[in-house]
Amino acid sequence: MKIVIAPDSFKESLSAPDVAEAIARGWASVYPQAELCLCPMADGGEGTVDAVLAATGGERRELAVRGPLGTPVTAHWGWLDKATAVIEMAAASGLHWVPSEQRDATLTSSYGTGELIRAALDAGAERIILGLGGSATNDGGCGLLQALGARFLDSRGQELRPGGAALLELQRIDLSALDERLGRVQVEVAADVDNPLCGPRGASAIFGPQKGASPEQVKLLDAALARLAEVVGAALGEDFSNVPGVGAAGGLGFAAKAFLGASFRPGIELVAELSGLATATAGADLVITGEGRLDAQSLHGKTPVGVARVARACAVPVIALAGSLGEGYQALREAGIDAAFSLAPGPITLEQACADAALELEARAADLARFWRLAQAAR
């Protein structure tokens, strides 16, 4: 028996490797001789580096960088063979670095993410995989570019202050000191959204409120990003603002596309490729996946659906475990998830669910294994 275990993290509770290990313990309690292939997954957001390193045996590195509000934070990134760096912007510029009472999307900067990219270049990276998601920023990636040598200037030739709101004053971009090594590195963006930079589906309107932006600030930030797009378009001779995905991470996707020449792929595809999920799934009897919540929104680039796509190509059934099942989760069956189960043993608080997640995952996996044994006996 070969079982592939390929879950995402359970946010604010367990990392993807921890989820995979809990499921493995439960299954092994019933089938101790089973071959269990653990392939922790992620979709480009928080947890991407840990998932990739767990699957590939790469090296975890740490660096002190500027956090979203300019205070020092310790961020991690991954180093793989073949001179490949894996960076998740949330590690340096994520919302978790900003206390809820201090969240202000007009002020936060992605500078720290640029510092991680610079560290990867210093290490000799030839390929950088940049995961977008979980950001605290709405600066169009200008902070990232500043860390790499770009200067964003106002009408007096003064450099703009950090944050998205300052882009309203942008007049000119000085790229004379932009790190020339960027022209020799392959950058791939891992993201699970297809939003443009501006407008009703843009970075500010869709993601600004969760970063602390009021309705008035959303309008201001959208206008600021529109100004950025205008100045960049004039400087580069091309408008990148409507490319799908450039609105990811507060517009950091825009900077990656316009200045780093990045290609975009769904995060789960890149992580699955790096971790060898297709190879592991070939010849398996079952794939178990999951994440904190499954609902109709999970159809849009989330990990379980990406895992199911790989499993379907290998003609392997898929079962998903989730902290909760939300409205419309049944639609996931059409995407290749054959069955889904919630962990909650009954009415419990979110805090209790997070605290007991590992135990409930193990218990539910053991229940699945027992049911699987009954089904096999009945054949």
C-alpha positions as CSV (number, residue, x, y, z in Angstrom):
1,M,0.0,0.0,0.0
2,K,1.3,3.4,-1.0
3,I,-0.3,6.6,0.4
4,V,0.7,10.0,-0.6
5,I,0.1,12.7,2.1
6,A,0.2,16.2,0.5
7,P,-1.5,18.9,2.6
8,D,-1.1,22.6,3.0
9,S,-0.6,24.2,6.4
10,F,-3.4,24.9,8.8
11,K,-3.0,28.6,9.3
12,E,-2.3,29.8,12.9
13,S,-2.1,26.2,13.9
14,L,0.2,23.7,12.1
15,S,2.8,24.0,9.3
16,A,2.3,21.8,6.2
17,P,5.1,19.4,7.4
18,D,3.4,19.1,10.8
19,V,0.0,18.4,9.2
20,A,1.6,15.7,7.0
21,E,3.2,14.1,10.0
22,A,0.0,14.0,12.0
23,I,-1.9,12.4,9.1
24,A,0.9,9.9,8.7
25,R,0.8,8.9,12.4
26,G,-2.9,8.3,12.2
27,W,-2.7,6.1,9.1
28,A,0.3,4.2,10.4
29,S,-1.6,3.3,13.6
30,V,-3.9,1.2,11.4
31,Y,-1.5,0.2,8.6
32,P,2.0,0.2,10.1
33,Q,3.5,-1.4,7.0
34,A,2.1,1.1,4.6
35,E,4.5,3.1,2.4
36,L,3.7,6.7,3.4
37,C,5.1,9.5,1.1
38,L,5.0,12.8,2.8
39,C,4.9,15.8,0.4
40,P,4.0,19.0,2.3
41,M,2.5,21.6,0.0
42,A,1.9,25.3,-0.3
43,D,0.4,27.8,-2.8
44,G,3.1,30.5,-2.7
45,G,2.0,32.2,0.5
46,E,3.1,31.7,4.1
47,G,4.7,28.3,4.6
48,T,6.0,27.9,1.0
49,V,9.7,27.8,2.0
50,D,9.1,25.3,4.8
51,A,7.0,23.0,2.5
52,V,9.7,23.1,-0.3
53,L,12.5,22.5,2.1
54,A,10.7,19.6,3.8
55,A,10.2,17.9,0.4
56,T,13.6,18.6,-1.1
57,G,16.0,18.6,1.8
58,G,17.2,22.1,0.9
59,E,18.9,24.5,3.3
60,R,17.0,27.0,5.4
61,R,18.7,30.4,5.8
62,E,17.9,33.5,7.9
63,L,18.6,37.2,7.5
64,A,17.8,40.3,9.5
65,V,15.8,42.6,7.3
66,R,13.5,45.6,7.5
67,G,10.0,44.6,8.4
68,P,6.8,46.2,6.9
69,L,7.0,49.2,9.2
70,G,10.8,49.5,9.0
71,T,11.7,47.7,12.3
72,P,14.1,44.8,12.1
73,V,12.7,41.3,11.7
74,T,14.4,37.9,11.1
75,A,13.2,36.4,7.9
76,H,14.0,33.0,6.4
77,W,14.5,31.8,2.8
78,G,15.5,28.5,1.2
79,W,18.4,27.4,-0.8
80,L,18.1,24.4,-3.1
81,D,20.6,22.7,-5.4
82,K,21.0,24.0,-9.0
83,A,21.5,27.5,-7.6
84,T,17.8,28.0,-6.8
85,A,16.5,30.3,-4.1
86,V,13.0,30.0,-2.7
87,I,11.6,33.2,-1.1
88,E,8.2,33.9,0.4
89,M,7.6,37.6,0.7
90,A,5.5,37.0,3.8
91,A,8.7,36.0,5.7
92,A,10.0,39.6,5.4
93,S,6.9,41.7,4.6
94,G,4.0,39.6,5.9
95,L,0.9,40.8,7.8
96,H,1.9,38.8,10.8
97,W,4.8,41.2,11.5
98,V,2.3,44.1,12.1
99,P,0.2,44.1,15.2
100,S,-3.5,44.6,14.4
101,E,-3.7,48.0,16.0
102,Q,-0.7,49.2,13.9
103,R,-1.9,48.0,10.5
104,D,-1.8,50.8,7.9
105,A,-1.5,49.8,4.3
106,T,-0.5,53.4,3.3
107,L,2.8,53.1,5.2
108,T,4.0,49.5,5.0
109,S,6.9,48.7,2.7
110,S,8.2,45.6,0.9
111,Y,11.8,46.6,1.4
112,G,12.7,43.5,3.4
113,T,11.6,41.2,0.5
114,G,14.1,43.0,-1.7
115,E,16.8,42.4,0.9
116,L,16.0,38.6,0.7
117,I,16.4,38.8,-3.1
118,R,19.7,40.6,-2.7
119,A,20.9,37.9,-0.3
120,A,19.9,35.2,-2.9
121,L,21.9,37.1,-5.6
122,D,24.9,37.3,-3.2
123,A,24.7,33.5,-2.8
124,G,24.9,33.0,-6.5
125,A,21.3,32.3,-7.3
126,E,20.5,31.6,-11.0
127,R,16.8,31.0,-10.3
128,I,14.6,32.7,-7.7
129,I,11.1,31.4,-6.9
130,L,9.2,34.2,-5.2
131,G,6.1,33.3,-3.4
132,L,3.5,36.0,-3.0
133,G,0.8,36.0,-0.4
134,G,0.1,37.1,3.2
135,S,1.6,40.5,2.6
136,A,1.2,43.6,4.8
137,T,2.1,45.9,2.0
138,N,0.4,47.9,-0.8
139,D,3.4,49.7,-2.3
140,G,3.5,48.1,-5.7
141,G,6.8,46.4,-4.9
142,C,8.6,49.8,-4.8
143,G,10.2,48.9,-1.4
144,L,11.6,45.7,-2.9
145,L,13.0,47.6,-5.8
146,Q,14.5,50.3,-3.5
147,A,16.4,47.5,-1.7
148,L,17.8,46.5,-5.0
149,G,19.0,49.9,-6.0
150,A,16.1,51.7,-7.7
151,R,15.1,55.2,-6.6
152,F,11.5,56.6,-6.7
153,L,11.6,60.4,-6.9
154,D,9.2,63.3,-6.5
155,S,9.0,66.6,-8.4
156,R,11.9,68.0,-6.4
157,G,14.1,65.0,-7.1
158,Q,13.8,63.7,-3.5
159,E,13.3,60.1,-2.8
160,L,9.8,59.1,-1.7
161,R,9.1,58.0,1.8
162,P,8.2,54.3,2.3
163,G,4.7,53.1,1.7
164,G,2.0,53.0,-1.0
165,A,0.5,56.4,-0.3
166,A,3.7,58.2,-1.2
167,L,3.4,57.0,-4.8
168,L,0.9,59.7,-5.4
169,E,3.9,62.1,-5.5
170,L,5.9,59.9,-7.9
171,Q,7.4,61.8,-10.9
172,R,10.4,59.8,-12.0
173,I,12.2,56.4,-11.4
174,D,16.0,56.3,-11.4
175,L,17.2,52.8,-12.4
176,S,20.8,53.6,-12.8
177,A,21.9,51.7,-9.7
178,L,19.4,48.8,-10.0
179,D,21.3,45.6,-9.3
180,E,22.6,44.4,-12.7
181,R,22.6,40.8,-11.5
182,L,18.8,40.8,-11.9
183,G,19.3,40.7,-15.6
184,R,21.0,37.3,-15.3
185,V,18.6,35.5,-12.9
186,Q,15.4,33.7,-13.8
187,V,12.5,34.9,-11.5
188,E,9.4,32.8,-11.2
189,V,6.4,34.2,-9.2
190,A,4.3,31.7,-7.3
191,A,0.9,33.2,-6.7
192,D,-2.7,32.0,-6.4
193,V,-4.5,35.2,-7.6
194,D,-5.0,36.7,-11.0
195,N,-5.9,40.3,-10.0
196,P,-4.6,43.3,-12.0
197,L,-2.8,46.2,-10.3
198,C,-5.7,48.7,-10.1
199,G,-9.5,49.0,-10.3
200,P,-12.3,47.2,-8.6
201,R,-10.4,43.9,-8.7
202,G,-7.0,45.5,-8.1
203,A,-4.6,45.1,-5.2
204,S,-6.0,48.0,-3.1
205,A,-9.7,47.2,-3.5
206,I,-9.5,43.5,-2.9
207,F,-6.7,43.1,-0.4
208,G,-6.3,46.6,1.1
209,P,-9.0,46.2,3.7
210,Q,-7.5,43.1,5.3
211,K,-4.3,45.1,5.7
212,G,-6.0,47.9,7.6
213,A,-7.0,50.2,4.8
214,S,-10.2,52.2,5.3
215,P,-12.6,52.8,2.3
216,E,-11.0,56.2,1.9
217,Q,-7.5,54.7,2.0
218,V,-8.4,52.1,-0.5
219,K,-9.3,54.9,-3.0
220,L,-6.0,56.7,-2.2
221,L,-3.9,53.6,-2.6
222,D,-5.6,52.7,-5.9
223,A,-4.9,56.1,-7.2
224,A,-1.3,55.8,-6.0
225,L,-0.8,52.5,-7.8
226,A,-2.3,54.0,-10.9
227,R,0.3,56.7,-10.7
228,L,3.0,54.1,-10.4
229,A,1.7,52.3,-13.4
230,E,1.6,55.5,-15.4
231,V,5.2,56.5,-14.6
232,V,6.5,52.9,-15.1
233,G,4.7,52.7,-18.4
234,A,6.3,55.9,-19.6
235,A,9.8,54.8,-18.4
236,L,9.6,51.2,-19.9
237,G,7.4,51.8,-22.8
238,E,5.0,49.1,-21.8
239,D,1.9,48.9,-19.5
240,F,2.1,45.9,-17.2
241,S,-0.8,46.9,-14.9
242,N,-3.4,44.6,-16.4
243,V,-1.3,41.5,-16.6
244,P,-3.1,38.8,-14.5
245,G,-1.5,38.4,-11.1
246,V,0.4,41.7,-10.9
247,G,-2.0,42.8,-8.1
248,A,-0.7,40.0,-5.9
249,A,0.9,41.0,-2.6
250,G,-0.1,44.7,-2.7
251,G,1.1,45.0,-6.3
252,L,4.5,43.4,-5.6
253,G,3.7,41.2,-8.6
254,F,3.7,44.4,-10.7
255,A,7.3,45.2,-9.8
256,A,8.3,41.5,-10.4
257,K,6.8,41.6,-13.8
258,A,7.9,45.0,-14.9
259,F,11.4,45.1,-13.5
260,L,12.5,41.5,-12.8
261,G,11.0,40.0,-15.9
262,A,9.2,37.4,-13.8
263,S,7.0,34.7,-15.2
264,F,3.9,33.8,-13.2
265,R,2.6,30.3,-12.3
266,P,0.1,29.1,-9.7
267,G,2.0,28.6,-6.5
268,I,0.8,25.0,-6.0
269,E,2.1,24.0,-9.5
270,L,5.6,25.3,-8.7
271,V,5.7,23.7,-5.2
272,A,4.4,20.4,-6.6
273,E,7.1,20.5,-9.3
274,L,9.8,21.2,-6.8
275,S,8.7,18.5,-4.4
276,G,8.2,15.8,-7.1
277,L,4.5,15.3,-6.3
278,A,3.7,13.7,-9.6
279,T,6.5,11.1,-9.3
280,A,5.4,10.3,-5.7
281,T,1.8,10.0,-6.8
282,A,2.4,7.6,-9.7
283,G,1.4,4.1,-8.6
284,A,-0.1,5.3,-5.3
285,D,-3.4,3.9,-3.9
286,L,-4.6,7.1,-2.3
287,V,-3.7,10.8,-1.9
288,I,-4.6,12.6,1.3
289,T,-4.6,16.4,1.1
290,G,-6.1,19.3,3.1
291,E,-5.9,22.8,4.5
292,G,-7.5,24.8,7.3
293,R,-10.8,25.5,5.4
294,L,-12.3,24.0,2.3
295,D,-15.1,25.9,0.5
296,A,-16.1,27.0,-3.0
297,Q,-13.2,29.5,-2.9
298,S,-10.7,26.7,-2.7
299,L,-11.3,26.1,-6.5
300,H,-9.3,29.2,-7.2
301,G,-5.7,28.1,-7.0
302,K,-5.7,26.6,-3.5
303,T,-3.5,23.6,-2.6
304,P,-6.0,20.8,-2.4
305,V,-7.3,21.4,-5.9
306,G,-3.8,21.6,-7.3
307,V,-2.9,18.3,-5.6
308,A,-6.1,16.7,-6.9
309,R,-5.2,17.8,-10.4
310,V,-1.9,15.9,-10.2
311,A,-3.6,12.9,-8.7
312,R,-6.3,12.8,-11.4
313,A,-3.6,12.7,-14.0
314,C,-2.2,9.6,-12.3
315,A,-5.8,8.1,-11.8
316,V,-5.4,8.1,-8.0
317,P,-8.3,9.0,-5.7
318,V,-8.1,11.9,-3.3
319,I,-9.5,12.5,0.1
320,A,-9.2,15.9,1.8
321,L,-9.2,16.7,5.5
322,A,-10.0,20.3,6.6
323,G,-10.4,22.2,9.8
324,S,-13.8,23.2,8.5
325,L,-16.0,22.7,5.5
326,G,-17.6,25.9,4.2
327,E,-20.3,26.7,1.8
328,G,-20.0,25.1,-1.6
329,Y,-17.2,22.7,-0.7
330,Q,-19.1,20.0,-2.7
331,A,-18.0,21.7,-5.9
332,L,-14.6,20.4,-5.1
333,R,-15.7,16.9,-6.3
334,E,-15.7,18.1,-9.8
335,A,-12.1,19.3,-9.3
336,G,-11.0,15.8,-8.4
337,I,-11.5,15.6,-4.6
338,D,-13.5,12.5,-4.1
339,A,-14.4,13.1,-0.5
340,A,-13.8,15.7,2.2
341,F,-14.1,15.6,6.0
342,S,-14.0,18.1,8.7
343,L,-11.8,17.7,11.8
344,A,-14.1,19.3,14.4
345,P,-15.5,16.6,16.7
346,G,-18.4,18.9,17.6
347,P,-19.1,22.5,18.4
348,I,-15.8,24.0,19.5
349,T,-14.1,27.4,19.5
350,L,-11.6,28.4,16.9
351,E,-8.9,28.5,19.6
352,Q,-9.7,25.0,20.7
353,A,-9.7,23.8,17.1
354,C,-6.3,25.2,16.5
355,A,-4.9,23.9,19.7
356,D,-6.2,20.3,19.0
357,A,-5.5,20.2,15.3
358,A,-2.7,17.7,15.4
359,L,-4.7,15.3,17.6
360,E,-7.8,15.6,15.4
361,L,-5.8,15.1,12.2
362,E,-4.3,12.0,13.6
363,A,-7.7,10.7,14.8
364,R,-9.4,11.4,11.5
365,A,-6.6,9.8,9.5
366,A,-6.9,6.7,11.6
367,D,-10.7,6.6,11.0
368,L,-10.1,6.9,7.3
369,A,-7.6,4.1,7.4
370,R,-10.1,1.9,9.2
371,F,-12.8,2.7,6.7
372,W,-10.4,2.0,3.9
373,R,-9.7,-1.4,5.4
374,L,-13.4,-2.2,5.6
375,A,-13.8,-1.1,1.9
376,Q,-10.9,-3.3,0.8
377,A,-12.3,-6.3,2.7
378,A,-15.7,-5.9,1.0
379,R,-14.2,-5.9,-2.5
